[in-house]
Amino acid sequence: PADERTAVGFYAARLQPWNVLAELTVTRHVGVHRYTFQGEGTPHILLVPSSCLKTSRAVPGSGDTPADWESAQASIGGWLEVAGDREIVGRADFRGGWGHDLPYSVFFCYRSDKPFDPLLLANQAGTLPAAVSAGIDGPEIRALVAYPGCRQVQLQVGISFVSVANARAYVAREAAGKSFEQVRRECEEEWESWLGRFTVAGGTPDQRRMFYSMLYRLLGAPTDLGVDEENPFWKSGVRQFTDIYCLWDSIRNANSFHHLFFPALSRDMMNALLDIADQTGWLPDAHIAGHPAYMQSACACDILFPEAARKHVAGVDYRKALAHLRRNVETTSPDVLTRGRYLEDYHALGYLSTRVPKGSVSRHIEYCYHDWCIARLAEELGDTATAAACHGYARRLWNLWHDGRKSFHPRHPDGTWVEGFDPWRPVPESWNDIACYEGTAAVWSCNTFHDFPGLIARHGGPEPFRAMLDRLFETGLFAVKETRMHIPHLYTYAGRPDRAADRVRETMALYSPTPHGLPDNEDMGCQSGYFLWHAMGLYPIYGQTHYMLTPPLFDAIGARLDDGRTLEITVERRGAGRYIRACRLGTRPLDRAWLRHDELLADPRLHFMLDDTPGDWGTRMPPP
């Protein structure tokens, strides 16, 4: 497409070579299209409800079982009916995609502001003149319609996971009788209620544009189905969410953003997850199109609920949550790819061995941290027995540490180390690596969240530890990727917050307001979260209750909190302000490069004094 334009709730492009201006806006359940035909001839629209994103993976059912979590999505059926000269309704059935290889359906209502002539219907078997039949079924359904004499057409397309009746109702309630401009204006007003909570001053126009773009993106997932109407499976009265792609990603920083700035959204998401667990027996890590989906490690609910409880996000039954989290630790999974854990080795050997098909080392590291988080929730609730048991599991972390390599290392079930393993060497298709998922063992060895002091000590102290971090960055093994986003702040744990500031500044330069402006996949908001947090001078250690401090990008940031107060972050600079010279929370000076969640909420006024010369401020190590 040419002449692309984008804005909040709006997209436009000129489709070539047909010279058609396509404009799109949206309501909660309805896509509103406007097409202006500037070429010659009769305008046509091809409706393809069976279209889906394709991947390079195998078609559903034909791949190896471990690979089925990422199969090529396929149209497997459906139907459409021409319901008049302005409406087409139907259902499209799909199978596969990211996360699982299971079927699901999408119902739709296509409504036009101008009458059309139906010309052809089609499916996988071929075409059928519309004069022969008003409907068609099967895979790859589509319809071709003509708009003789029209130069502009507006469409309203309602979508439902439940029924055509719902899709029709959404069109009638949300879009019928409204112009394209009115729908767009209402969409902007809805987004303003979210984006308008934040104000920024200073920085460059591109940086300000990036801030709001990243906030817009972070709030775009998962899909909010609302209460009851789009709830075909679960409990009535609970706000439901789907397309959770997935908590393993968002837990790194996006969920922490919700906890602080949108706690009601956090509450509703956690209650939806608990409802799914009540109905299915297990908390999901990913939940896509009505099904539990692939887990890249343990279920990140193990971290989500404990962090939210310790940050006092209200309205959640944390005792029920703890019971479900204990199932992850104690109960053998019926399908470890989508729920639970590999528990046999973990409890019998005290580590995950090479019997685990892939990612034994990274899974082991994450299992131990998940158990530390569960223990902290149990402590919060006064369950001393569960807390003691899970703290014991968490101490298994070092059972895969190879002191000679200064790295975690895969082990066989008999306790021997895998020979020839190089913790610094990347491997092709790292998501299938025997040791570590999407990263080297050297990178994963930086993920000892509940014992960073132990990691530093095993490297021989702060100086050799910092040398290891330098090597990660200088050899290109660090990337702004979900499991590595905390690594710049490990310099602060080792007494050098100025080096953390250097690394954050380097990585923030990778973002730009362009079509390729993210360093990696969005991953349910964690790429956006990385930019947003650092732009404000804060960064959460996920699963815990403190924020690391680095120089903010802007001169002033205001963020309205749910209780009506505003978090105010202000900056005074000497020069460019590359390093923190001093910091004040309210009227109290801070002598450390971190602060606790409760401290921030008690007096949400944070003032940074920045300089271009690194000093000795903030060298006190954060707690776990």
C-alpha positions in Angstrom: 0.0 0.0 0.0 1.0 3.6 -0.5 0.2 6.8 1.4 -0.1 5.0 4.7 -1.5 7.1 7.6 -1.9 5.9 11.2 -3.4 7.5 14.3 -5.2 6.3 17.5 -8.0 4.0 16.3 -7.4 4.8 12.6 -5.5 3.4 9.6 -5.5 4.5 6.0 -3.7 3.5 2.8 -4.1 3.7 -0.9 -4.3 0.3 -2.4 -2.5 0.0 -5.7 -2.8 -0.6 -8.6 -6.6 -0.2 -8.1 -6.4 3.4 -6.7 -8.7 2.6 -3.8 -8.4 4.6 -0.6 -9.0 2.3 2.3 -9.7 3.7 5.8 -10.3 1.7 9.0 -11.6 2.5 12.4 -13.2 0.5 15.2 -15.5 0.1 18.1 -15.2 -2.6 20.8 -16.7 -5.3 18.6 -17.1 -3.8 15.1 -14.6 -3.0 12.4 -15.7 0.1 10.4 -14.3 0.3 6.9 -14.6 3.1 4.3 -13.5 2.5 0.7 -13.2 5.4 -1.8 -12.9 4.1 -5.4 -11.0 6.5 -7.6 -10.2 4.2 -10.5 -12.4 3.4 -13.4 -14.9 0.6 -13.7 -17.4 -1.0 -11.2 -16.2 -1.2 -7.6 -15.9 -4.7 -6.2 -15.2 -6.0 -2.7 -14.0 -9.5 -2.0 -15.0 -10.8 1.5 -12.7 -13.5 2.8 -13.9 -14.5 6.3 -11.7 -17.6 6.0 -8.4 -15.6 5.7 -5.8 -16.2 8.4 -2.2 -15.5 9.1 0.1 -18.2 7.7 3.4 -19.3 9.2 6.2 -21.4 7.8 5.3 -24.2 10.2 3.5 -27.4 9.3 -0.3 -27.4 8.6 -2.4 -28.5 11.6 -2.1 -32.2 12.4 0.9 -32.9 10.1 3.8 -31.7 12.3 5.7 -33.3 15.1 3.9 -33.2 18.5 6.4 -30.8 20.1 6.0 -28.4 17.2 2.2 -28.3 17.2 2.2 -25.2 19.4 3.2 -23.2 16.3 1.4 -24.7 13.3 0.3 -23.0 10.2 -3.2 -21.7 10.9 -5.7 -23.2 8.5 -9.3 -22.6 7.5 -11.2 -25.9 8.2 -14.8 -24.9 7.5 -17.6 -22.4 8.0 -20.4 -20.9 6.1 -21.7 -17.6 4.8 -25.1 -16.4 3.7 -26.1 -13.4 1.6 -28.9 -12.1 3.9 -30.1 -9.2 1.7 -28.6 -6.6 -0.6 -26.7 -5.0 2.3 -25.7 -7.9 4.6 -23.7 -11.1 4.7 -23.5 -13.2 7.8 -21.6 -16.4 8.7 -19.0 -18.3 10.6 -15.4 -19.1 9.8 -13.7 -22.2 11.4 -10.0 -22.3 12.0 -7.4 -24.6 13.5 -3.8 -24.0 14.6 -1.7 -20.9 14.8 0.6 -19.9 17.7 0.1 -21.8 20.9 -2.1 -24.7 20.1 -3.4 -26.9 17.3 -7.1 -26.8 18.3 -10.2 -25.6 16.4 -12.2 -22.4 17.1 -14.8 -20.3 15.3 -15.4 -16.7 14.6 -18.9 -15.4 13.7 -19.4 -12.3 11.7 -22.0 -9.8 10.3 -20.9 -7.8 7.2 -23.2 -4.8 6.7 -23.0 -2.2 4.0 -24.4 1.4 3.8 -24.9 0.8 0.0 -26.8 -2.0 -1.8 -24.5 -4.5 -3.5 -24.9 -7.2 -6.2 -23.6 -10.6 -5.1 -21.6 -12.1 -8.0 -19.7 -15.2 -6.9 -19.5 -17.4 -3.8 -16.5 -19.7 -3.3 -14.9 -22.3 -1.1 -12.0 -24.7 -1.4 -13.7 -26.6 -4.1 -14.2 -23.6 -6.4 -16.7 -20.9 -7.3 -20.5 -20.8 -7.4 -22.6 -18.1 -9.1 -24.5 -16.2 -6.4 -27.6 -16.4 -8.6 -27.6 -20.2 -7.9 -27.4 -20.1 -4.1 -27.5 -17.4 -1.4 -25.0 -19.3 0.7 -22.0 -21.6 0.7 -20.0 -23.7 3.3 -16.7 -25.4 3.7 -13.1 -24.3 4.0 -11.8 -21.1 2.4 -15.3 -19.5 2.1 -15.5 -16.1 0.4 -17.9 -13.9 -1.5 -17.4 -11.3 -4.3 -19.9 -8.4 -4.5 -20.2 -5.4 -6.8 -21.3 -1.8 -6.1 -22.4 -0.5 -9.5 -22.5 3.3 -9.6 -20.9 3.8 -6.2 -17.7 5.7 -5.5 -17.6 5.3 -1.8 -18.8 2.4 0.5 -18.8 2.2 4.3 -18.9 -1.2 5.9 -19.6 -2.3 9.5 -18.3 -5.7 10.3 -19.3 -7.2 13.7 -17.2 -10.0 15.2 -18.2 -12.6 17.9 -16.7 -15.8 19.3 -20.3 -16.9 20.2 -22.9 -16.3 17.5 -24.1 -14.4 14.5 -26.8 -12.9 16.7 -24.1 -11.3 18.9 -22.2 -10.0 15.8 -25.4 -8.5 14.5 -26.2 -7.0 17.9 -22.8 -5.3 18.1 -23.3 -3.7 14.7 -26.7 -2.4 15.7 -25.6 -1.2 19.2 -22.1 0.2 18.5 -22.1 1.4 14.9 -25.5 1.6 13.2 -26.4 5.0 12.0 -23.0 6.5 12.7 -20.7 8.1 10.2 -17.1 6.9 9.9 -15.9 10.2 11.4 -18.2 9.7 14.4 -17.0 6.2 15.1 -13.4 7.4 14.8 -14.1 10.3 17.2 -15.7 8.0 19.8 -12.8 5.6 19.5 -10.3 8.5 20.1 -12.4 9.5 23.2 -12.2 6.0 24.6 -8.5 5.8 24.1 -8.1 9.3 25.7 -9.5 7.9 28.9 -6.5 5.6 29.0 -3.7 7.5 27.4 -4.7 10.8 28.9 -3.7 9.6 32.4 -0.1 10.3 31.4 1.5 13.6 30.6 5.2 14.1 29.5 7.3 17.3 29.1 10.7 17.6 27.5 12.5 15.1 25.3 12.2 15.2 21.6 9.0 15.0 19.5 9.9 11.5 18.4 10.5 10.4 22.1 7.1 11.8 23.1 5.5 10.1 20.1 7.2 6.9 21.1 6.0 7.1 24.7 2.3 7.3 23.7 2.7 4.8 21.0 4.2 2.3 23.4 1.4 3.0 25.9 -1.1 2.4 23.1 0.6 -0.9 22.2 0.9 -2.1 25.8 -2.8 -1.7 26.4 -3.7 -3.5 23.2 -3.4 -7.0 24.6 -4.9 -9.3 25.6 -8.4 -9.2 24.0 -11.0 -8.0 26.5 -14.2 -10.0 25.8 -16.3 -8.1 28.4 -18.8 -9.7 30.7 -21.2 -12.5 29.6 -21.9 -11.7 25.9 -18.6 -13.1 24.6 -18.3 -15.7 27.3 -19.2 -19.1 25.7 -17.3 -21.2 28.2 -16.8 -19.7 31.7 -18.6 -18.3 34.7 -21.3 -15.6 34.2 -20.5 -12.2 35.6 -16.7 -12.4 35.2 -15.0 -10.1 32.8 -13.1 -12.4 30.4 -10.0 -12.1 28.4 -8.5 -14.3 25.6 -5.6 -14.1 23.2 -3.1 -14.1 26.1 0.1 -14.5 24.1 1.3 -15.0 26.9 1.9 -14.3 30.6 5.5 -15.6 30.2 6.2 -12.5 28.2 4.0 -9.8 29.8 5.1 -10.8 33.4 8.5 -9.3 32.7 7.2 -5.7 33.0 3.8 -5.2 31.4 1.8 -6.7 34.2 3.9 -4.7 36.7 2.8 -1.6 34.7 -0.9 -2.7 35.2 -0.4 -3.2 38.9 0.8 0.3 39.4 -1.2 2.4 36.9 -4.2 0.2 36.0 -4.9 -2.1 39.1 -8.5 -2.6 38.2 -7.4 -4.1 34.9 -5.0 -6.3 36.8 -7.7 -7.4 39.1 -10.1 -8.3 36.2 -7.4 -10.2 34.3 -6.5 -12.3 37.4 -10.1 -13.0 38.2 -10.6 -14.2 34.6 -7.6 -16.5 35.0 -9.0 -17.9 38.3 -12.3 -18.5 36.6 -10.5 -20.5 33.8 -8.7 -22.5 36.5 -11.9 -23.2 38.4 -13.4 -24.6 35.2 -10.4 -26.5 33.8 -8.4 -27.3 36.9 -5.3 -25.4 35.9 -4.2 -21.8 35.6 -3.1 -21.1 32.0 0.2 -19.3 31.1 -1.3 -18.7 27.6 -4.9 -18.8 26.7 -5.8 -18.3 23.0 -9.1 -18.6 21.2 -10.7 -20.4 24.1 -8.0 -22.9 24.7 -4.9 -23.2 27.0 -1.8 -22.8 24.9 1.9 -23.6 24.9 4.0 -22.7 27.9 7.6 -21.8 27.2 8.5 -22.6 30.8 6.4 -22.7 34.0 3.1 -20.9 34.3 3.8 -17.2 34.9 0.7 -17.0 37.2 3.1 -18.3 39.8 4.7 -14.8 39.6 1.6 -12.7 38.6 -0.5 -13.4 41.7 2.3 -13.1 44.3 3.5 -9.8 42.9 0.0 -8.4 42.8 -0.8 -9.5 46.3 2.4 -8.0 47.7 1.6 -4.7 45.8 -1.9 -4.8 47.4 -3.9 -5.1 44.2 -7.4 -5.5 45.7 -10.4 -7.6 44.7 -8.7 -10.9 44.1 -9.1 -14.2 46.0 -5.5 -14.8 46.7 -6.2 -17.8 48.8 -7.9 -19.5 45.9 -5.0 -18.4 43.7 -2.5 -20.0 46.1 -4.4 -23.3 46.0 -4.2 -23.3 42.2 -0.5 -22.3 42.3 0.2 -25.3 44.6 -1.2 -27.5 41.9 1.6 -26.4 39.6 4.1 -27.4 42.2 2.5 -30.6 43.5 0.4 -32.3 40.8 1.5 -34.2 37.8 0.4 -32.5 34.6 -1.8 -34.2 32.1 -0.1 -32.2 29.3 3.0 -30.4 30.4 3.2 -28.4 27.1 0.1 -26.4 28.2 -0.2 -26.7 32.0 1.8 -27.6 35.1 5.4 -28.7 35.1 7.9 -31.5 34.6 7.9 -32.6 38.2 9.5 -36.0 38.2 13.1 -34.9 38.0 12.4 -31.6 39.9 11.3 -33.5 43.0 13.3 -36.7 42.7 16.7 -35.3 41.6 16.3 -31.7 42.7 17.0 -30.4 39.2 15.6 -30.9 35.7 17.8 -33.3 33.8 18.3 -34.0 30.1 15.2 -36.2 30.3 13.3 -33.0 29.8 13.0 -32.7 26.0 14.3 -29.1 25.7 15.1 -26.2 27.9 16.0 -28.2 31.0 18.3 -25.5 32.4 16.2 -22.4 31.7 13.1 -24.3 33.0 14.9 -25.3 36.2 16.0 -21.7 36.8 12.4 -20.4 36.3 10.8 -23.2 38.3 13.0 -22.2 41.3 12.1 -18.6 41.0 8.4 -19.4 40.6 8.5 -21.4 43.8 10.2 -18.5 45.6 7.3 -16.2 44.5 4.7 -18.8 45.6 6.5 -18.9 49.0 6.2 -15.1 49.3 2.5 -15.3 48.6 2.1 -18.0 51.2 3.9 -15.9 53.7 1.6 -13.0 52.9 -1.4 -15.3 53.6 0.1 -16.9 56.7 0.5 -20.3 55.2 3.8 -21.2 56.8 3.9 -24.8 55.7 3.6 -23.9 52.0 6.0 -21.1 52.4 8.6 -23.4 53.9 8.2 -26.1 51.3 8.4 -23.6 48.4 11.4 -21.8 49.8 13.1 -25.2 50.0 12.3 -25.9 46.3 13.7 -22.4 45.4 17.0 -23.2 47.1 17.5 -26.0 44.5 18.5 -23.2 42.0 22.2 -23.9 42.4 21.9 -27.6 41.7 22.6 -26.9 38.0 25.4 -24.4 38.7 28.8 -25.4 37.2 31.4 -23.5 39.3 34.2 -24.2 36.8 32.2 -22.6 33.9 30.7 -19.9 36.1 27.4 -20.8 34.5 24.4 -23.0 34.8 24.9 -26.2 32.9 22.8 -29.2 31.8 23.1 -32.5 33.7 22.1 -36.0 33.0 19.8 -37.9 35.4 22.9 -39.7 36.9 24.3 -36.3 38.0 27.1 -36.0 35.4 27.5 -32.9 33.4 26.7 -32.8 29.6 30.1 -32.9 27.9 31.2 -30.4 25.2 28.6 -27.8 26.3 29.6 -24.2 25.8 27.4 -21.8 27.8 28.4 -18.8 25.6 27.7 -20.4 22.2 24.3 -19.5 20.6 22.6 -22.4 18.8 20.2 -22.4 15.8 16.5 -22.7 16.7 17.3 -21.8 20.3 13.6 -22.4 21.2 14.4 -26.1 20.8 17.8 -26.1 22.6 18.4 -29.0 25.0 19.6 -26.5 27.7 18.1 -23.0 27.4 15.0 -21.6 25.7 15.8 -18.6 23.3 19.1 -17.7 24.9 22.5 -19.1 25.9 23.2 -20.5 29.3 25.5 -17.5 29.9 22.5 -15.2 29.4 20.1 -17.4 31.4 22.7 -17.5 34.3 21.7 -13.8 34.9 18.2 -14.9 35.8 18.7 -15.8 39.5 16.1 -13.3 40.6 15.7 -14.5 44.2 19.5 -14.7 44.7 21.5 -12.1 42.8 23.9 -11.8 45.7 24.6 -15.5 45.4 25.3 -15.1 41.7 27.7 -12.3 42.2 29.5 -14.2 44.9 29.9 -17.3 42.6 31.6 -15.0 40.1 34.1 -14.0 42.7 32.6 -10.6 43.6 31.3 -7.4 42.0 34.3 -6.7 39.8 34.5 -10.1 37.9 30.7 -10.1 37.8 30.7 -6.7 36.0 33.3 -8.1 33.6 30.9 -10.9 32.8 28.1 -8.4 32.1 30.5 -6.4 29.9 31.2 -9.5 27.9 27.5 -10.2 27.4 27.0 -6.7 25.9 30.3 -6.6 23.9 29.7 -10.0 22.3 26.2 -9.2 21.3 24.5 -11.8 23.5 22.4 -9.2 25.2 19.2 -8.2 23.3 16.1 -6.3 24.3 14.2 -9.6 24.7 11.8 -10.6 27.4 14.0 -12.8 29.5 17.0 -10.4 29.3 15.4 -7.0 30.0 16.5 -6.8 33.6 20.2 -7.5 32.8 21.3 -3.8 32.5 20.2 -3.4 36.1 22.5 -6.1 37.3 25.2 -3.5 37.2 23.3 -1.7 40.0 23.3 -5.0 42.0 27.0 -5.0 41.6 27.5 -1.4 42.8 27.6 0.5 39.5 24.3 2.2 38.8 26.1 4.5 36.4 26.9 1.5 34.1 23.3 0.5 34.3 22.4 4.0 33.0 24.9 3.5 30.2 23.4 0.2 29.1 19.8 1.5 29.4 20.6 4.5 27.3 22.2 2.3 24.6 19.2 0.0 24.4 16.6 2.9 24.4 18.3 4.2 21.2 17.1 1.0 19.5 13.5 2.3 19.6 12.2 4.6 16.9 8.8 5.8 15.6 9.1 3.7 12.4 7.5 0.5 11.1 10.6 -1.3 12.4 10.9 0.7 15.6 10.9 -2.2 18.1 14.1 -4.2 18.8 12.2 -7.5 19.0 8.6 -8.9 19.1 6.1 -7.0 21.1 5.4 -10.1 23.2 2.2 -8.9 24.9 3.5 -5.5 25.9 6.9 -6.2 27.3 8.8 -4.4 24.5 6.6 -1.4 25.0 6.9 -1.8 28.8 10.7 -1.7 28.5 10.5 1.7 26.8 7.8 3.1 29.1 9.4 2.2 32.4 12.8 3.5 31.4 11.4 6.7 30.0 10.0 7.3 33.5 13.3 6.4 35.2 11.9 3.2 36.8 12.2 -0.5 36.1 10.4 -3.3 38.0 12.0 -6.5 39.1 9.2 -8.7 38.2 7.7 -10.8 41.0 9.1 -8.4 43.5 8.1 -5.1 45.0 10.9 -2.7 44.1 11.9 -0.6 41.1 15.3 0.1 39.9 16.2 3.8 39.1 17.8 5.2 36.0 17.9 8.7 34.4 14.4 9.4 33.0 14.0 10.3 29.3 11.8 13.4 30.0 12.0 16.4 32.2 8.6 15.8 33.8 6.1 12.9 33.8 2.7 12.8 35.4 0.7 9.6 35.8 -2.7 9.6 37.3 -3.2 6.8 39.8 -6.5 5.0 40.5 -7.0 6.8 43.8 -7.0 10.2 42.1 -3.5 11.2 43.0 -0.8 11.7 40.4 2.7 10.2 40.4 4.9 13.1 39.6 8.4 12.5 38.3 10.6 15.6 37.8 14.1 16.1 36.6 16.8 18.8 36.8 19.8 18.3 34.6 23.4 19.4 34.4 24.3 19.0 30.7 22.6 16.0 29.0 22.0 14.3 32.4 23.5 10.9 31.7 23.8 9.8 35.4 21.9 10.2 38.6 23.7 12.6 41.0 21.0 12.5 43.7 17.4 11.6 44.0 14.5 12.6 46.3 11.2 10.8 47.1 8.9 13.5 48.4 11.1 15.5 50.8 13.3 12.5 51.7 16.7 12.0 50.0 17.4 8.5 48.6 20.8 7.1 48.9 20.1 4.0 46.7 19.2 3.4 43.1 16.0 1.6 43.9 12.8 2.1 45.8 9.9 0.0 47.1 6.4 0.0 45.7 4.8 1.0 49.0 7.3 3.9 49.3 6.3 5.2 45.9 2.6 5.0 46.7 3.0 6.6 50.1 4.5 9.8 48.6 4.4 9.6 44.7 6.8 12.5 44.1 10.1 11.4 42.6 12.7 14.1 41.8 16.0 13.2 39.9 19.1 15.4 39.9 21.2 14.3 36.9 24.8 15.0 35.8 27.1 14.0 33.0 29.7 12.7 35.4 29.2 9.4 37.2 29.5 9.6 40.9 29.2 7.2 43.8 25.5 7.7 44.4 23.2 4.7 44.8 25.7 1.8 45.3 23.6 0.0 48.0 22.4 -3.4 46.8 18.6 -3.9 46.5 16.9 -6.6 48.5 15.1 -9.6 47.0 
